[in-house]
Amino acid sequence: MVEFGEQLRRAREKKGMTQQSLAEKLYVTRQSVSRWECGDRYPDLLTTKKISEILEVSLDDLLSGKEMEKVVERNPVIENKVANNIMIALYAVVVLTLIIPIIDQLLKMPTKENPMDALLFIPRIYSSLTATILEIACFVFGLVNAIKGSLSPKRMGAVTVGYFISMCMLITRIFPDGLTIREFINTTIFWDTMFMFAISVLPNIIGAAAVLVYFLLGKTHKVWPILIILASAFGIVTSVMGKIMLIIKYSNAFTMHSTLGLIIDIAIYSLIIYQTITLGLKRKRVMEAKKSQAVETTEIKENEKN
C-alpha cells in the first residue's frame, strides 16, 4: 500500500503543482506540505478533504482507514491556532504560579518549640511540594509540546494524568494555613475539611484512570470521555465549594493567591473538557470516514461483479 505522503506527491505532480502553490491554496506553509509528503506529519481531515478537492483525487486515494487513525493519533489534539495559543498562555501562567507555592512553603518551614508539632507539620509541606513539582513537570512538558505543535493525544494525556494525580496529592490545599495537624484537629472546620478531602480525591482518581485509557491507550468507548468530563466538572464544583467553605468558616485562609488558584483550577479543568470533546469529535469523524470508505468499496466490488 502506498503511503499518504507518496500519494500526495504523485497527485500534486500529476496536477502540475509545486509544494508552494499547493500550500498557498491551503493557506499553510510550504514546509507543512513538505512534512506531509515526507511522512513526518499528517494534515487534519478537513485539510485532507480540501487537498482531495484541489488535486481532484478521491479521499480514498489519499488516505486509508489506518492512515486516518494516524492523522488523529499523531497530530496535535488542538490544531486551531487561537485555541492552541490560549492553551500555551494558560500553561505558561500555571508554571509561573506554581513556582510561588514552593518558595512560600519553604519559607513556612516550622520553627515550633514542640518537636512533635514540627514532625506533624513537615509531611504536609513535603506532600504539597511533591505535588507541585509534579504539576510543574507536567505543564512544562505540555507547554514545550504545545509551542512545537506536537501535543498529540498521548502527550496531552500524560499532562492530564499528571495533573489529576497531583490534585490527589495536593490535599494540603484545603487545609488552613499556619496550623499544625494537632491544631487543625481541634478547629471547628476539621470534619468539613475532611468531607471536602474525600469528595475531591475520588473524582481525580477516576479522571486519571479514564484519561490513561482514553488518551494514552487510545480506547474509544464513550464511557471514558464521559468519565473525564464528569471528573473535570466535579473538580470545578469542588474547587468552588472548597473556597466558599473557607470564606464562611475560615476567612483568613482565603487570600489573593487562593483566588488565583481557583481561577487556574477552573481553567485547567475546562481545558481538559475541551480537549476531550475535541479528540472525541476527531475520532468520530475518522470512524464515519472509514464506514463511508467501506460502503464505497463494497459498491465498487458489486458493480464490478455485475
Secondary structure as UniProt FT lines:
FT   HELIX           4..14
FT   TURN            15..16
FT   HELIX           19..26
FT   HELIX           30..38
FT   HELIX           45..55
FT   HELIX           59..62
FT   HELIX           65..74
FT   HELIX           81..107
FT   HELIX           115..148
FT   HELIX           153..169
FT   HELIX           171..174
FT   TURN            177..178
FT   HELIX           181..185
FT   TURN            188..189
FT   HELIX           190..211
FT   HELIX           212..216
FT   HELIX           223..249
FT   HELIX           251..253
FT   HELIX           256..305
//
